[in-house]
Amino acid sequence: MTESFVGPDGGSRCRWCGAAPEFLDYHDNEWGFPVDDDRRLFEKLCLESFQSGLSWRTILAKRDNFRAAFDNFELDKVAAFTGQDVERLLQDEGIVRHRGKIEAVINNAKRAQELVKTQGSLAAFFWGYEPEAEALAEPQTASTSDESVALSKALKKMGWKFVGPTTVYAFMQAMGLINDHAKGCVVRARVEQSRSCFQRP
């Protein structure tokens, strides 16, 4: 995972972004850039839970379908979903039709509402688990961390589902809580600059 991929502009990038055409834009413009928007944070954690046991390419290809199916992952709307919505989603060929994961998204929306009431925002809570940069493993050599284990335990204690340490670590990588771009990746410096300017919630 630490080897590089040469993009169309001649710049070296994380090797994984060369595995599929749609990965390049996601890698260059989303992955690792810090996010403090609760809707996006909730969406990403949900999509990471759907990815469990599958490939990110499968989920990324269906992301627009997921957004349509789950009302753009708006907390209040998803929290109001009923059993009828679960059955509707189980018939939706555009998403991953896994009853447990679908029900987890609805459950997690309700738990997220509760968390926002106590913490002010999802962002404030999640960013409280940002690790010290010097304590991180070499880029893309780990699938969990002490912080992802701790965040996973905290979420499970509050009743969240499908939020294991590996799922949470992938979420932290994607949402910029860590900069896990390879050392030689041309995007790493852009992410680091964005993180340095980012106002932690």
Secondary structure, DSSP 8 states (H G I E B T S, - for coil): --SEEE-TTS-EEEGGGGSSTTHHHHHHHTTTS----HHHHHHHHHHHHHHTTS-HHHHHHTHHHHHHHTGGG-HHHHHT--HHHHHHHHT-TTS---HHHHHHHHHHHHHHHHHHHHHS-HHHHHGGG---GGGS-STTS-S--HHHHHHHHHHHHTT--S--HHHHHHHHHHTTSS--S-TT-HHHHHHHHHHHH----
